[in-house]
Structures are given as C-alpha cells and as structure tokens.
C-alpha cells in the first residue's frame, strides 16, 4: 500500500468516525479526553497501567471530578468506551493519544521515562495506518526527537506507514466554565498528511482547533502558556514581600489595580506553586535552551522566587507565634487547612501544602491538617514520609487546641468564621478572610 493510500484510508476512517481511538493514561487529562472523543461518536479504548482505575471504570465509578459517573456509565453502556491494561490491544486503535506524566528529576531535568516507555509499548503493537499523538507537556522537539525514533524502531516509517502529531492538553481541574470539548485545541502534525488527520480528528471532538506549523511550535505553545503564569505569579509573590515590608497589603493593591480596564491582568500570590503544570513545565524549556546556549533568566528567577514562598510562610508562622503567643514554633501545634494545590479540587500534585507540612515538621512542631477534599495523603514522589496521614474531622471547638491555623488552600466549604472565632493565631496565605469580609486581630497575612 502506498503512502497516499495509507493516509487516505486513515483520513477516511477518521472523517466517517469509523476510526477507533486509544487513550493512554486515564488520569486528569486522559479520562476527560476519552469521554470527549466517545461523546463525539468515536469508539474509544482507554489504557492504563493501574488496574484500580480499570476496575473503577468497569464499575461505573469515576475517580476524576471532571467526569461524572453518569457520563462514564453512558459511554460504557453505549459501547463507545472500554478500558484495559493490555497494551497489545493498541494495534486495534487507529488514533492513539498519549496522556502520561512528564515530571522533573531531582535535578529539575525533564523525566520523559513515562513517554519513552509508552512509545516502546506502542512500537510493539504499531501497524500501518495509525496516527500517534503526544498530548503530554514537554520541551520543543520531543515529538520529533524522542517519540518518532522510538516508534520507528518498529521498522515502520513515520509519514509513510504511520503518522505522528502533538496537541497539548489544556485541562484546568475545578474550572466548571470549561470542559475538554469547549477549550480551543492547538494541533500540529508531522507533515501535511498528519496535519490533515489531526485537524479532522480533533475538529470532530472539540469546538475549535488551532493548527500551527510544526509539532515543535505546538510544544512551545503549551510551555509559553504556563511560563506566562509562572513568571507573573512570581512577580506578585515578590511584590508581596516588598509591600509587606512597607506595611502595604498586596491583595488590596491587586484588587484596586485590576479595576483598570486595559493593560493589566490580575495574578495572586500564594504559599508556593502547585499542580501538574506551572511548577514543572517552565523547567522543560530551561533544560532545552541549554542546547542552544540561550539563558532563561526570567524563568529561573521566577522558579527561585516561587520555590522560596513556603519558607517565607513558615517564617511568618514562627514570627507570629513568637510575637503574639510568646511561643516557639518547635513547641507548637499547627493545623494546616487545605492540602490540595488548588481550591475545591481533590488534587495534591506538587502542592505547596506538602512542603509547608514538611518544613513545619522539620522545625519540631506537631502538625495536623484538615481538607474536605483530601481525606488521606496518598503516595507521592517527593513526600512519601507523609503518606497515610489523615485529615482531621471538622470540629470548630478543637481549633483552640492548636497554637496556629495555617490557611494553605482556600477551599469554599471551610468554615472561616469558626476559624476566626476559635483560633489563637491564623496565618492566611490566600487572603481568604478579607475576601469574605472577616476581620480579627489574630489573622496575619502571609
């Protein structure tokens, strides 16, 4: 079969929705994507190495907030979605989307082991007439320099017998204003045939596609979005330190500044960066830029500022305990409110709350936490020693048993009035009380 016929047959299958889609990695990105593809009319097979996720899916129980049990059950009952741990079934799929983690190593270098291992699994099952799409965030050049060579170890040739592309995920956990199908999707194919397939496939799944000229450009788009946020958050975190020294409330400054209808976009300080993107993605570009002898001073400085925030918060906590209660942090009991990296989500990936807990424990304090979304600390890459700690049951009267309450995440279900009434000292890193018009002499912003 010639190159044009492979491409023509696959494009026809995509256009008619006869193509079967495979989604590898059924987490915060993969499962919502799989549901959007299924709801668009394609048959979808999900893949994951975690058997518990497959068991949950087969039981009709979603473990991702963005996917309801009802939608999961509907797509499964209709026969448009199934899940498996058997990666040999990848050969049954015409379009395969890779949605696996891309963390950093301890030295802040890209860890592409999940992508590489996944591509090796695909290569074992690869056949002519498939489109392989990387969605995992990574540095410019990954699709061409990492994914393509591994897949070509199958002895099939990209652009001739199979096709590759890149389309960065844009999930925002907890944001009810958008879902996968309504967020514009940046797409790029490796070559004109792959580009047509990408546009046809994603154009059937999402409302708006944004084609760009190359996979490297699409990879750079995702990094740019998150670097923009990281740098601006670092800026307001630094302004928080400066204005605090001057006796000025940075949150009041930002609230006033955002009334300007042009030329300003509000970002807010916090106890550090969390989530699956902003603390990690900028360093992918920093690493890649060394290959071209290009410094990334803004990115590295932003990383330094944001990484230092938990240390600043703990110092404010120690200072507050000393000045207000005449007590050392090492002899104190501290309650951390909010373990998730973001309000109203059950997600602790890269959460600064874990770093805060570790720092306070290192200072000798006794630490507990309350989070209505995180009943127990799961296994994490960096904080395995915190695994198994359980959230306290909410009891306003018990707040007085703690020397300080540290607001790390401003979840809406938390009773902030009760905290203000019963806590001896409150360290508020999110401006949670002022936004709710709650005032008390015991509250210190940090």
C-alpha positions in Angstrom: 0.0 0.0 0.0 1.5 3.4 -1.0 2.0 6.3 1.4 -1.0 8.2 -0.1 -3.3 5.2 0.3 -2.3 4.7 4.0 -3.1 8.4 4.6 -6.2 8.3 2.5 -7.6 5.3 4.3 -6.9 6.6 7.8 -8.3 10.1 7.0 -11.5 8.5 5.6 -11.9 6.4 8.8 -11.5 9.5 10.9 -13.9 11.6 8.9 -16.6 8.9 8.9 -15.9 8.2 12.7 -15.2 4.6 11.9 -11.7 5.1 13.4 -11.1 3.6 16.8 -9.3 5.8 19.3 -6.9 4.7 22.0 -6.1 7.0 25.0 -3.1 6.0 27.1 -3.1 7.3 30.7 -6.5 7.7 32.2 -5.8 10.4 34.7 -6.8 14.1 34.9 -6.1 14.6 31.2 -6.7 11.2 29.6 -10.1 10.3 31.1 -11.8 13.6 30.2 -10.3 13.4 26.7 -11.5 9.8 26.3 -15.1 10.9 27.3 -15.0 13.8 24.8 -13.8 11.5 22.0 -16.5 9.0 22.8 -19.3 11.6 23.0 -18.2 12.8 19.6 -19.2 9.4 18.2 -15.9 7.5 18.1 -15.3 4.2 19.8 -12.6 4.6 22.5 -10.3 2.2 24.3 -8.5 3.5 27.3 -5.2 2.2 28.6 -3.6 2.5 32.0 -1.0 0.5 34.0 -3.1 1.0 37.2 -5.6 -1.9 37.5 -7.6 0.0 40.1 -8.5 2.6 37.5 -9.8 -0.1 35.1 -11.7 -1.7 38.0 -13.4 1.7 38.8 -14.3 2.3 35.2 -15.8 -1.2 34.8 -17.8 -0.5 38.0 -19.0 2.8 36.5 -17.2 4.9 39.2 -15.3 7.9 38.0 -12.3 9.0 40.0 -11.9 12.3 38.1 -14.1 15.2 39.1 -14.4 16.4 35.5 -16.0 13.1 34.5 -19.3 12.2 36.2 -20.4 8.7 36.9 -23.4 9.3 34.6 -21.3 10.3 31.6 -18.9 7.4 32.2 -21.8 5.0 32.5 -23.5 6.3 29.4 -20.4 5.9 27.2 -19.6 2.5 28.6 -23.2 1.3 28.2 -23.3 2.6 24.7 -20.2 0.5 23.9 -18.2 3.6 23.0 -15.7 3.4 25.8 -13.8 0.5 27.4 -10.6 0.3 29.4 -7.8 -2.2 29.7 -4.3 -2.8 31.0 -3.5 -4.9 27.9 -1.3 -2.7 25.7 -1.2 -5.2 22.9 -4.7 -4.0 22.1 -3.1 -0.8 20.8 -3.0 -2.5 17.4 -6.8 -2.3 17.3 -6.7 1.5 17.5 -6.4 3.9 14.5 -5.7 7.0 16.6 -3.7 6.8 19.8 -3.3 9.8 22.2 -0.5 9.7 24.8 -1.5 11.4 28.1 1.1 10.3 30.5 3.0 12.3 33.2 6.1 14.3 32.4 7.6 15.2 35.8 11.1 16.5 36.6 14.0 14.6 38.1 15.5 15.6 41.5 17.9 17.9 39.5 15.0 19.6 37.7 15.7 17.9 34.4 12.9 16.5 32.2 11.8 13.0 33.1 10.5 11.5 29.9 10.5 7.9 31.1 6.7 7.6 31.0 6.6 8.9 27.4 9.5 6.7 26.4 8.1 3.6 27.9 4.7 4.3 26.5 6.2 4.7 23.0 8.0 1.4 23.3 4.7 -0.3 24.1 3.1 1.4 21.1 6.0 0.3 18.9 5.4 -3.3 19.8 1.9 -3.1 18.5 2.4 -0.5 15.8 0.9 -1.2 12.4 0.5 0.7 9.1 -2.3 3.3 9.1 -2.2 4.7 12.7 -1.9 8.2 14.0 0.0 8.6 17.2 -0.5 11.9 19.1 1.5 13.1 22.1 -0.5 15.3 24.5 1.9 15.3 27.5 3.6 18.6 28.1 7.2 18.6 27.1 10.0 20.6 25.5 10.0 21.7 21.8 11.4 18.8 19.7 10.2 15.9 21.8 7.8 14.5 19.2 10.4 14.6 16.5 13.5 13.7 18.6 12.1 11.2 21.1 8.7 9.8 20.1 9.4 9.4 16.4 12.7 7.4 16.7 11.2 5.0 19.3 8.2 4.3 17.1 10.4 3.8 14.0 12.2 1.0 15.9 9.2 -1.0 14.7 10.8 -0.7 11.3 7.7 1.3 10.1 8.4 4.8 8.8 6.7 7.9 10.1 4.9 9.9 7.4 4.8 6.8 5.2 3.2 3.9 7.1 2.1 5.7 10.3 1.7 9.3 11.3 2.5 11.4 14.3 1.3 14.7 15.9 1.3 16.8 19.0 -1.7 18.5 20.7 -1.1 19.9 24.2 -3.6 19.3 26.9 -5.3 22.3 28.4 -7.2 20.8 31.4 -8.0 23.1 34.4 -9.2 20.9 37.3 -12.1 22.5 39.2 -12.9 25.0 36.5 -16.6 24.5 35.7 -16.7 27.1 33.0 -14.8 24.9 30.5 -14.5 21.2 29.6 -12.3 19.4 27.2 -14.6 19.8 24.2 -15.1 23.6 24.7 -11.4 24.5 25.2 -9.7 25.5 21.9 -7.2 22.8 20.9 -3.8 23.6 19.5 -2.8 20.9 17.0 0.1 20.1 14.7 1.0 17.1 12.5 4.4 15.9 11.4 3.9 16.5 7.7 0.9 17.5 5.6 -0.9 14.1 5.8 -0.6 14.0 9.6 -1.8 17.6 9.8 -5.0 16.8 7.9 -5.6 13.9 10.2 -5.1 15.9 13.3 -7.5 18.6 12.1 -10.1 16.1 11.1 -9.9 14.1 14.3 -9.7 16.9 16.9 -12.1 19.0 14.8 -14.7 16.3 15.4 -14.0 16.2 19.2 -13.7 19.9 20.2 -15.4 23.1 19.1 -12.3 24.9 18.0 -8.9 23.7 16.6 -5.9 25.9 16.3 -3.5 24.5 13.8 0.2 25.5 14.0 3.0 24.9 11.6 5.0 22.2 13.4 4.9 19.9 16.4 7.8 21.9 18.0 5.6 25.0 17.7 2.7 23.3 19.4 5.0 22.1 22.2 6.3 25.6 22.6 2.7 27.0 22.8 2.0 24.9 25.9 5.2 25.9 27.6 4.6 29.5 26.9 1.1 29.4 28.5 2.5 28.0 31.7 5.7 30.1 31.8 3.5 33.2 31.4 1.6 32.2 34.6 4.7 31.2 36.5 6.5 34.4 35.8 3.5 36.6 36.7 2.8 34.7 39.9 6.5 35.0 40.9 6.2 38.8 40.3 3.2 39.2 42.7 4.9 36.9 45.2 8.0 39.2 45.1 5.7 42.2 45.4 4.1 40.6 48.4 7.5 40.6 50.2 8.2 44.1 49.2 4.9 45.5 50.1 4.7 43.5 53.4 8.0 45.2 54.4 6.3 48.6 53.7 3.1 47.7 55.6 1.1 47.6 52.4 -1.5 44.8 51.7 -0.6 43.3 48.3 -4.1 41.9 47.9 -5.6 45.3 48.3 -3.2 46.7 45.7 -4.1 43.9 43.2 -7.8 44.4 43.7 -7.5 48.1 43.0 -5.2 47.6 40.0 -7.5 45.2 38.3 -10.2 47.8 38.0 -8.1 49.2 35.1 -10.0 48.0 32.0 -6.8 47.7 29.9 -3.1 46.8 30.2 -3.4 44.8 33.4 -4.3 41.2 34.3 -4.5 40.2 37.9 -2.4 37.4 39.3 -2.4 36.5 43.0 0.4 35.5 45.4 0.3 32.3 47.5 2.3 29.9 49.6 4.1 28.4 46.5 3.2 26.8 43.2 1.3 23.6 42.8 -0.4 21.4 40.2 0.8 19.4 37.3 1.9 22.3 35.1 3.2 25.5 36.4 5.8 24.2 38.9 7.2 21.8 36.3 6.7 22.9 32.7 8.9 26.0 32.6 12.0 24.0 33.5 11.4 21.9 30.4 12.3 24.9 28.3 15.1 25.9 30.7 16.7 22.5 30.1 16.2 22.5 26.3 17.5 26.1 26.0 21.0 24.9 27.2 21.4 23.0 24.0 21.3 26.4 22.2 23.4 28.3 24.7 20.4 30.5 25.5 19.9 31.7 29.1 16.4 31.7 30.6 16.9 34.2 33.4 13.2 35.2 33.8 12.1 31.5 34.1 14.9 30.6 36.5 14.4 33.7 38.7 10.6 33.0 38.8 11.3 29.4 39.8 13.6 30.6 42.6 11.0 33.1 43.9 8.1 30.7 43.8 10.1 27.9 45.4 11.1 30.2 48.3 7.5 31.0 49.2 6.9 28.1 51.6 10.0 29.1 53.5 8.6 32.7 53.8 5.3 31.4 55.1 6.9 29.3 57.7 9.0 32.2 58.9 5.8 34.3 59.2 4.3 31.5 61.2 7.3 31.3 63.5 7.3 35.1 63.9 3.6 35.2 64.6 3.8 32.5 67.3 6.7 34.3 69.0 5.2 37.8 68.9 1.6 37.0 69.5 1.8 34.0 71.8 5.4 34.1 73.1 5.9 30.5 71.9 8.5 28.8 69.8 7.4 27.0 66.6 9.2 23.9 67.9 6.9 23.7 70.9 3.7 24.5 68.9 0.7 22.6 67.5 -0.1 23.7 64.0 -3.2 22.9 61.8 -2.8 23.3 58.1 -6.1 24.0 56.3 -6.1 22.9 52.7 -3.8 20.2 51.3 -4.9 20.4 47.7 -2.8 22.6 45.4 -5.9 24.5 44.3 -9.3 25.3 45.9 -12.2 22.9 45.6 -10.2 20.1 43.9 -9.1 16.7 45.3 -5.6 17.1 43.8 -2.3 17.4 45.7 0.1 17.1 42.7 3.1 19.4 43.6 1.0 21.0 46.3 3.0 23.6 48.3 1.0 22.4 51.4 3.1 19.3 51.4 6.3 21.4 51.5 4.8 23.5 54.3 3.9 20.5 56.3 7.5 19.1 55.9 9.1 22.4 56.8 6.9 22.8 59.9 7.7 19.3 61.0 11.4 19.9 60.5 11.1 22.8 62.8 9.9 20.5 65.5 6.2 21.4 65.6 3.3 19.0 65.8 1.3 19.2 62.6 -2.2 18.1 61.6 -4.3 19.0 58.6 -7.9 19.5 57.5 -9.0 19.2 53.9 -12.6 18.3 53.0 -11.3 17.0 49.6 -8.3 15.0 50.7 -9.2 12.5 53.5 -5.8 10.9 53.4 -2.4 11.8 52.0 -1.7 9.3 49.1 1.7 8.2 47.9 3.7 11.0 46.3 7.1 11.0 44.6 8.7 13.5 47.0 6.8 13.2 50.2 6.4 9.5 50.8 7.1 10.0 54.5 3.8 11.9 54.8 1.7 9.1 53.2 -1.2 7.9 55.3 -1.7 11.0 57.4 -5.5 11.6 57.7 -7.5 14.8 57.7 -9.0 15.7 61.0 -12.7 15.6 61.4 -14.0 19.1 61.4 -14.6 20.4 65.0 -14.7 24.2 65.5 -14.2 23.8 69.2 -11.0 21.8 68.7 -9.4 24.7 66.8 -8.4 26.3 70.1 -6.3 23.2 70.8 -3.9 24.4 68.2 -1.4 27.3 68.6 -1.8 28.3 65.0 -4.0 27.6 62.0 -2.3 28.0 58.6 -4.6 28.6 55.6 -2.7 27.0 52.7 -5.7 26.4 50.3 -8.9 28.5 50.4 -11.5 25.8 49.9 -15.0 27.2 49.8 -16.6 24.5 52.2 -14.3 25.6 55.1 -15.9 27.5 57.9 -13.7 30.6 58.1 -16.0 32.3 60.6 -15.3 29.5 63.0 -11.6 29.6 62.5 -11.6 33.4 63.2 -13.6 32.9 66.4 -11.7 29.9 67.8 -8.1 30.0 66.6 -5.4 31.7 68.7 -3.4 32.6 65.6 -4.2 32.4 61.9 -1.7 32.6 59.1 -3.6 33.4 55.9 -1.7 32.8 52.6 -4.7 33.2 50.3 -6.4 36.3 51.6 -9.3 34.0 52.4 -10.7 36.0 55.3 -10.5 39.5 53.8 -12.3 38.3 50.7 -15.1 37.0 53.0 -15.1 40.3 54.9 -13.9 38.5 58.1 -11.6 40.5 60.3 -9.9 39.5 63.5 -6.7 40.6 65.4 -5.5 37.1 65.3 -5.2 37.0 61.5 -1.8 37.5 59.8 -1.5 37.6 56.0 1.5 35.8 54.6 
